């Protein structure tokens, strides 16, 4: 799902942030088990705030569905 700015346009920054989160989650999955990964751990690996992460992915389950 792509995020849309208040003016109704998909922003490049939003796409980059979302892709960064997905890529870093994939890297975490290669290093540790799914159950050991937390939303806070994903934010630390991705360099985004917890609010930004939950803006793009409402739960860890939804994020992992996107990764898979």
N, C-alpha and C positions, 0 to 999 in steps of 0.2 A: 504494500500500500504506500503510495507516495503522498507526502504532505504538501498541502497547498497553502500559500501565503494568504493573508487577509484579502488581497486583491484577486485571489483565485488562480494564481500561477504557482506551479511547482518550482521551488527554489533549488538552485544548484547546491547551495550550502546544506540544505536538508537531505538531498540525495547523497552527498559526500559523507555526512554524519551517519546516516543509516548504513551505508556501505562499510564505513569504518567499524561500526558496532558489529556488523555481521562477520567481517573478516577477522576481527579480534576474538570473537566468540568461537569461530572455527579453529583458530590457533589454540585457544584454551582447551578445546575438546581434544586436541592431539596430545595435550600434556596431562590433563587430569580427567577424572570421571565426571559424568554429567551431574551426579548428586553432590559433588564437591564444589561445583561452580555456583557462585551466588551472583545476584544482581550487582552487589557492591564490587565483587571481583571483576565483573565485566566492565563496570565503569572505570575501575582503576586501569585495566588493560587498554581500554579504548580512549581514555583521556577525556571522558565526557562526564557531566554531572548525572546524578541519579534521576533528577527531574527530566533531563534531556533523554535519558534512556527510556524512561516510562512514557515519555511523549511519543516516541517511535514504536515502542513495544510495551504493551500494557502488562505483560507478565513474561516470566522466563520461558514458560511453555510456548507462548506465541513466538518469541524470539527463536527458540529451537526449531519450531516448525518452519520458519523462514530459512534457517540455516540448512536444514535437511532438504 
